[in-house]
Amino acid sequence: MSSRNIRPAPAAGFSPQAQAHVAFMRFGLGPKMASAARLAAASGAAYDACLREIANPGALLIPDEQVIFNQALINLRPGAAQKPDAVLNYVNCCSASAYSPQVQMTTLLPEPAEVMSTEFIARYAKCIEPEVGFAERLVHFWSNHFSINGAKDSRVMPTVGHFERSVIRPHVLGKFADLLKAVYQHPAMICYLDNQFSTGENSTIGKSAWGKANKLSHNENLGREILELHTLGAYGGYTQADVVSLSKVLTGWSIYNDIKKLETYGQFRFDPGRHEPGPQTVLGVTYSQPDMTQGLAVFDALAAHPATAQHIAFKLIQHFITDEPPVAAVQKLARVFQRTGGDLWAVARALLLVDGAWTLPMTRLVQPLHWQMSMVRGLGFSKNSVMQKARGFHSIVGQLSQPTWGRITPDGYPDDDYYWRNPGFVFARKDFAFGMVQNALGVDKMVIDPEARAAELLPGVCSAALTSTMAEMKTKKIYAGSRLVVLFSSPEYMLR
């Protein structure tokens, strides 16, 4: 039997319906009417559905056209609609990521915030497409792992969405080393961690009179976050000397900054004039390669380092399965990472086979965005409706402290359950659920039988408490919307 078809043996008494519920709430984005019954019909069907999603990486991509030409959904400046080529260049080629009044006047482009909004609208729409949402959840995991705060400045804001579409999505099921290299060759990450002006003191520019007068030097932000957050982890064994050396390796990893050349302005470039010449030693290994190849060699080594495998394995298990990943489970997943050379498809598949992945009690709170998407999918909003309402949806998750690309610090949103159990936020979810339901019933004019919908979305796993509460409310002729709020605020929908 092919390794791609290996199926975990469900625990005794663990029903197909329970397996489907775990797939939707722990590994996915919540059930949809059409798929819930299908995945609950046979043992292993939910697991197979997760495998199908990671076997089709092309389904994760968001074409440029879905982001740019939704003219009714973005408020372009006067004249910009007549210049789609300029918008195309701006959003997808990052040629104006270094946003400035000159670029705005020259190309009549939308504001950076409008571009970022358009990007997360496309992201929201993508969430309703998959059957389970496991592969899409992996996109969210890796986007958060390489976290960028779009609100940092007007260079980062219009390019952070493009970063997820052009870097994370194409590489999320490929090799980790390729993902790593792509991350640091995108202007959003370069500008977010202030590397565009990082200059070696012994470089051509660093030694120039201008460089000395401006005291140009290497910037440690990018090097430190690469080691601490993106690869080895805080306890991965690196030193301050390694941070300094890696920062020097990355001098010259910059962006084009010539306003007279709009066709390349703001795109990534390697600037040899800023690069610190000579060998650098990182983690005891000396790298003597010239120019940019030095950094690429370091990234290959970091991707293959055992501490990186341990760090990634721990984070994946904590995100998807449990707050306290067992040492044995982390080691097992890390071995898959190392044995396959950082093959993220193999790691994702192995994650589904971690001991307890399907049987551990569902006690952790579903994070705000994924809880919101479970309601969107459960209520049955159309793709067009989601795109029209995405700004309002985003406002809700912002109030619940999880705005898209909005984590202020580069460590990403925490996966620790306690972080999301703020009593105020938990209570607020009921209010937001009511608003979501009202949107479906009042604005979209959906006709929903709450009890039938609960049975469709949660076949075989509706608790007696939920069933009896909704039945009693129906007997008392309580508004259907209120009964749907009870459904979406229940442990079946709130816990993973």
C-alpha positions in Angstrom: 0.0 0.0 0.0 1.3 3.5 -0.9 2.4 5.6 2.1 0.0 8.2 0.8 -2.9 5.9 1.7 -1.9 4.9 5.2 -4.8 5.4 7.5 -4.7 5.8 11.2 -6.6 3.1 13.1 -9.4 4.8 15.0 -9.5 4.1 18.7 -12.1 1.6 19.9 -15.5 3.2 20.0 -14.3 6.3 18.1 -17.1 6.7 15.6 -16.8 8.0 12.0 -19.0 10.9 13.1 -16.5 11.8 15.8 -13.6 11.5 13.4 -15.3 14.0 11.0 -15.9 16.4 13.9 -12.2 16.3 14.8 -11.2 16.9 11.2 -13.4 19.9 10.9 -12.7 21.5 14.3 -9.1 20.5 15.1 -7.6 20.3 11.6 -10.0 22.3 9.5 -12.2 25.4 9.2 -15.5 23.9 10.4 -18.2 21.7 8.7 -20.1 22.5 5.6 -23.6 21.1 4.9 -22.6 19.1 1.9 -19.5 17.5 3.3 -20.3 16.8 7.0 -22.6 13.8 6.3 -20.2 12.4 3.7 -17.2 12.5 5.9 -19.2 11.1 8.8 -20.4 8.1 6.8 -17.4 5.8 7.1 -14.4 5.3 9.3 -11.3 7.0 7.9 -13.3 9.2 5.4 -12.3 12.4 7.3 -8.6 11.5 7.3 -8.8 10.7 3.6 -10.4 14.1 3.0 -7.4 15.8 4.7 -5.0 13.8 2.6 -6.8 14.8 -0.6 -6.4 18.4 0.3 -2.6 18.3 0.9 -2.3 16.2 -2.3 -3.5 19.2 -4.3 -1.3 22.2 -3.6 -2.5 24.0 -6.6 -5.9 24.4 -4.9 -4.3 26.7 -2.3 -3.2 29.3 -4.9 -5.1 32.6 -5.2 -4.7 33.9 -8.8 -3.8 37.6 -9.2 -7.0 38.3 -10.9 -9.1 37.4 -7.9 -7.3 40.1 -5.9 -6.9 42.9 -8.4 -10.0 43.1 -10.6 -12.7 43.0 -7.9 -13.3 46.7 -8.7 -16.6 46.7 -6.8 -14.9 45.6 -3.7 -12.0 48.0 -3.5 -12.3 51.8 -3.5 -9.7 52.8 -6.1 -8.7 56.3 -6.4 -10.1 58.3 -9.3 -8.5 57.2 -12.6 -7.0 54.1 -11.1 -9.7 51.9 -12.6 -8.5 53.0 -16.0 -5.0 51.8 -15.2 -5.3 48.1 -14.4 -1.7 47.6 -15.5 -0.5 50.0 -12.8 -2.6 48.2 -10.2 -1.3 44.9 -11.4 2.3 46.2 -11.1 1.6 47.6 -7.7 -0.1 44.6 -6.1 1.5 41.7 -7.7 5.0 42.8 -8.6 5.5 44.9 -5.5 6.9 47.6 -7.6 5.5 50.3 -5.3 6.0 48.5 -2.0 8.1 51.5 -1.0 4.9 53.5 -1.1 5.4 57.3 -1.6 3.5 60.4 -2.7 5.5 60.3 -6.0 4.3 56.8 -6.8 0.7 57.7 -5.8 0.7 60.8 -8.1 2.4 58.9 -10.9 0.2 55.8 -11.1 -3.0 56.8 -9.2 -2.8 53.7 -7.1 -5.1 52.7 -4.2 -4.1 53.5 -0.6 -2.0 50.7 1.0 -4.8 49.9 3.4 -7.1 49.4 0.4 -4.7 46.9 -1.1 -4.3 45.0 2.1 -8.1 44.9 2.5 -8.4 43.5 -1.0 -5.9 40.8 -0.2 -7.7 39.6 2.9 -11.0 39.6 1.1 -9.5 37.1 -1.3 -8.2 35.1 1.7 -11.6 35.0 3.3 -13.2 33.8 0.1 -10.7 31.0 -0.1 -11.6 29.7 3.3 -15.1 28.6 2.2 -13.8 26.5 -0.8 -12.2 23.4 0.8 -14.1 20.4 2.1 -12.3 20.3 5.4 -9.8 23.2 5.3 -6.7 21.3 6.5 -4.4 22.6 3.8 -5.8 26.1 4.2 -5.1 25.9 7.9 -1.5 25.0 7.0 -1.3 28.2 5.0 -2.5 30.1 8.1 0.0 28.3 10.3 3.0 29.1 8.1 1.8 32.7 7.5 1.7 33.1 11.3 5.0 31.4 11.7 6.6 34.0 9.4 4.4 36.7 10.9 4.4 40.2 9.4 2.4 43.1 10.9 0.9 44.8 7.9 0.2 47.9 9.9 3.9 48.6 10.5 4.2 51.1 7.6 3.1 51.9 4.1 5.9 49.8 2.6 4.7 46.6 4.4 0.9 47.2 4.3 0.4 46.8 0.5 2.7 43.8 0.2 1.9 41.6 3.2 -1.0 39.9 1.4 1.1 39.4 -1.7 3.7 37.8 0.6 1.2 35.1 1.7 0.0 34.5 -1.8 3.3 34.4 -3.6 5.6 32.9 -0.9 3.5 30.9 1.7 0.9 29.3 -0.6 3.2 28.0 -3.3 5.7 26.5 -0.8 3.4 25.4 2.0 3.6 21.7 0.9 7.1 21.9 -0.6 10.6 21.9 0.9 11.1 24.0 4.0 14.5 25.3 2.7 12.7 26.6 -0.4 10.1 28.3 1.7 12.8 29.8 3.9 14.7 31.3 1.0 11.5 32.7 -0.6 10.5 34.4 2.7 13.6 36.5 2.8 13.5 37.5 -0.8 10.2 39.2 -0.5 10.0 43.0 0.2 7.3 42.6 2.8 9.7 40.6 5.1 12.7 42.7 4.2 11.0 45.9 5.1 9.1 44.5 8.1 12.4 43.6 9.8 14.2 46.7 8.5 16.8 44.9 6.4 16.6 47.1 3.3 19.3 49.5 4.6 21.5 46.9 6.4 25.0 47.6 5.3 28.3 45.9 6.1 30.9 48.3 7.6 33.5 47.0 5.2 31.3 47.0 2.1 31.8 49.5 -0.7 28.9 51.7 0.6 29.9 51.2 4.2 33.4 52.4 3.6 32.4 55.3 1.6 32.4 58.8 3.0 28.6 58.9 2.9 28.4 55.5 4.6 30.8 56.5 7.4 29.1 59.8 7.9 25.8 58.1 8.3 27.3 55.3 10.5 25.9 52.6 8.3 26.0 49.1 9.8 24.3 45.7 9.8 20.8 45.4 11.2 20.3 42.5 13.6 16.5 42.4 13.5 16.2 39.9 10.6 19.1 37.7 11.7 17.7 37.4 15.3 14.2 36.5 14.2 15.4 34.0 11.7 17.2 32.1 14.5 14.8 32.6 17.4 11.5 32.4 15.6 11.7 30.9 12.1 14.3 28.1 12.4 16.2 27.0 15.6 13.9 28.4 18.2 14.7 30.3 21.3 16.5 27.3 22.9 18.2 26.2 19.7 21.7 26.7 20.8 22.7 29.9 19.0 24.6 32.8 20.5 24.7 36.5 20.1 27.8 36.0 17.9 25.7 33.9 15.6 23.1 36.7 15.4 25.7 39.2 14.4 27.3 36.9 11.9 24.0 36.0 10.2 23.1 39.7 10.1 26.3 40.4 8.3 25.6 37.5 5.9 22.3 39.2 5.1 23.7 42.7 4.5 22.7 43.7 0.9 19.4 41.7 1.0 17.4 44.8 0.1 14.9 46.3 -2.3 15.2 48.5 -5.4 14.8 52.1 -4.2 15.1 54.2 -7.3 11.9 56.2 -7.7 12.8 56.9 -11.4 12.5 53.1 -12.2 8.9 52.3 -11.3 9.1 48.9 -13.1 11.4 47.6 -10.3 10.9 50.1 -7.5 10.3 48.3 -4.3 11.1 44.8 -5.5 13.6 42.6 -3.8 17.2 43.0 -4.8 20.6 41.9 -3.7 22.8 45.0 -3.4 26.5 43.9 -3.6 27.6 47.4 -2.6 26.1 46.9 0.9 27.2 43.3 1.4 29.8 42.7 4.1 32.7 40.9 2.3 34.5 37.9 3.6 33.7 34.7 5.5 31.2 34.5 8.4 30.8 31.8 11.0 27.3 30.8 12.0 26.8 27.9 14.5 30.4 26.9 14.2 30.4 26.6 10.4 32.3 29.1 8.3 30.7 30.3 5.1 33.0 31.8 2.5 30.7 32.0 -0.5 30.5 35.3 -2.3 27.5 37.7 -2.2 24.0 36.3 -2.0 25.1 32.6 -2.3 26.5 32.9 1.2 23.1 33.6 2.7 21.5 30.8 0.6 24.0 28.3 2.0 23.3 29.4 5.6 19.5 28.9 4.9 20.1 25.4 3.6 22.1 24.6 6.8 19.5 26.1 9.1 16.7 24.2 7.3 18.6 21.0 7.9 19.5 21.7 11.5 18.0 19.2 14.1 16.9 22.1 16.3 14.8 23.5 13.4 13.1 20.2 13.0 12.3 20.1 16.7 11.1 23.7 16.8 8.8 23.2 13.8 7.5 19.9 15.0 6.6 21.4 18.4 4.8 24.3 16.9 2.8 22.2 14.5 1.6 19.8 17.2 0.8 22.7 19.6 -1.1 24.6 16.9 -3.3 21.7 15.8 -3.4 19.1 18.6 -2.4 20.0 22.1 -1.0 22.8 24.3 1.6 20.5 25.7 3.1 18.4 22.9 4.5 15.1 24.2 8.3 14.8 23.8 7.9 11.5 21.9 5.4 13.0 19.5 7.7 16.0 18.8 10.7 13.8 18.2 8.7 11.5 15.9 7.5 14.4 13.8 11.0 16.0 13.8 12.4 12.8 12.5 10.0 12.9 9.5 11.1 16.5 8.9 14.8 15.5 8.9 14.4 12.2 7.1 12.6 13.9 4.2 14.8 16.9 4.0 12.1 19.2 5.3 9.3 18.0 3.0 6.3 19.8 4.4 3.8 17.5 2.6 5.3 14.6 4.5 5.4 16.5 7.7 1.7 17.5 7.3 0.7 13.9 6.6 2.7 12.7 9.6 1.0 15.3 11.8 -2.3 13.6 11.0 -0.8 10.4 12.4 0.5 11.8 15.7 -0.6 9.8 18.7 -3.8 11.3 20.0 -4.4 13.5 17.0 -7.9 12.1 16.5 -8.6 10.9 20.1 -7.5 13.6 22.5 -10.5 15.4 24.2 -11.5 18.6 22.4 -10.9 21.1 25.2 -9.1 24.0 23.6 -10.9 27.1 22.4 -11.1 27.5 18.6 -9.1 30.6 17.7 -11.3 33.6 16.6 -10.7 33.5 12.8 -11.3 29.8 12.5 -14.4 30.0 14.7 -15.7 32.8 12.6 -15.0 30.8 9.4 -16.8 27.8 10.9 -19.9 30.0 11.2 -19.5 31.4 7.7 -19.2 27.8 6.3 -22.0 26.5 8.6 -24.5 29.2 7.6 -23.8 28.6 3.9 -22.7 32.1 2.8 -21.9 32.2 -0.9 -18.4 33.2 -2.1 -19.7 36.5 -3.5 -21.5 37.3 -0.2 -18.3 36.5 1.8 -16.3 38.9 -0.5 -18.8 41.6 0.1 -18.9 41.1 3.8 -15.2 40.4 4.4 -14.4 43.8 5.8 -17.1 43.5 8.4 -16.0 39.9 9.2 -12.4 41.2 9.6 -13.5 43.9 12.0 -15.0 41.2 14.2 -11.8 39.1 14.5 -10.0 42.4 15.1 -12.1 43.0 18.1 -11.3 39.5 19.2 -7.6 40.3 19.0 -6.8 38.3 15.8 -6.8 40.7 12.8 -5.3 39.2 9.7 -1.6 40.1 9.4 -2.0 42.2 12.5 0.2 40.7 15.2 2.3 43.6 16.4 5.3 41.5 17.4 7.1 39.1 14.9 6.4 36.0 17.1 2.9 35.5 15.6 -0.3 34.9 17.4 0.2 32.4 20.3 -1.2 28.9 20.1 -1.4 28.6 23.9 -5.0 28.1 24.8 -4.9 30.4 27.8 -4.2 33.4 25.5 -7.6 33.0 23.9 -9.6 32.3 27.1 -10.0 35.9 28.1 -13.5 35.9 29.7 -14.5 39.1 27.9 -13.6 37.7 24.5 -15.4 34.4 25.2 -18.6 36.3 26.2 -18.2 38.6 23.2 -18.3 35.7 20.9 -22.1 35.2 21.6 -22.7 38.8 20.5 -20.6 38.4 17.4 -22.4 35.1 16.6 -25.7 36.9 16.8 -24.5 39.5 14.4 -23.3 36.9 12.0 -26.6 35.0 12.1 -28.6 38.2 11.7 -26.5 38.9 8.6 -27.4 35.5 7.1 -31.1 35.7 8.0 -31.8 39.4 7.6 -29.4 40.5 4.8 -28.9 37.4 2.8 -32.5 36.2 3.4 -31.5 32.7 4.2 -34.2 30.3 5.5 -32.6 28.0 8.0 -34.2 25.4 10.3 -31.7 25.6 13.3 -32.4 22.1 14.6 -32.1 20.6 11.2 -28.9 22.6 10.5 -27.4 21.4 13.7 -28.1 17.8 12.8 -26.6 18.4 9.3 -23.4 20.0 10.5 -22.8 17.8 13.6 -24.1 14.4 12.6 -23.9 12.0 15.5 -22.0 14.4 17.8 -24.6 16.9 19.0 -24.7 16.6 22.8 -27.9 15.9 24.6 -27.5 19.4 26.3 -27.3 21.2 22.9 -30.1 19.2 21.4 -32.5 19.6 24.3 -31.7 23.3 24.7 -32.5 24.1 21.1 -35.6 21.9 21.2 -36.8 23.7 24.3 -36.2 27.1 22.7 -38.1 26.0 19.6 -41.1 24.8 21.8 -41.1 28.3 23.4 -41.1 29.8 19.9 -37.9 31.6 20.5 -36.4 33.3 17.4 -34.5 31.0 15.0 -31.5 33.3 15.0 -31.2 32.9 18.8 -31.2 29.1 18.4 -28.5 29.3 15.8 -26.4 31.4 18.2 -26.7 28.6 20.8 -25.4 26.2 18.1 -22.4 28.3 17.2 -21.7 29.1 20.9 -21.8 25.5 21.9 -18.8 23.4 23.0 -19.3 21.5 19.7 -18.4 24.7 17.8 -16.2 26.5 20.3 -13.7 23.7 21.2 -11.1 21.9 19.2 
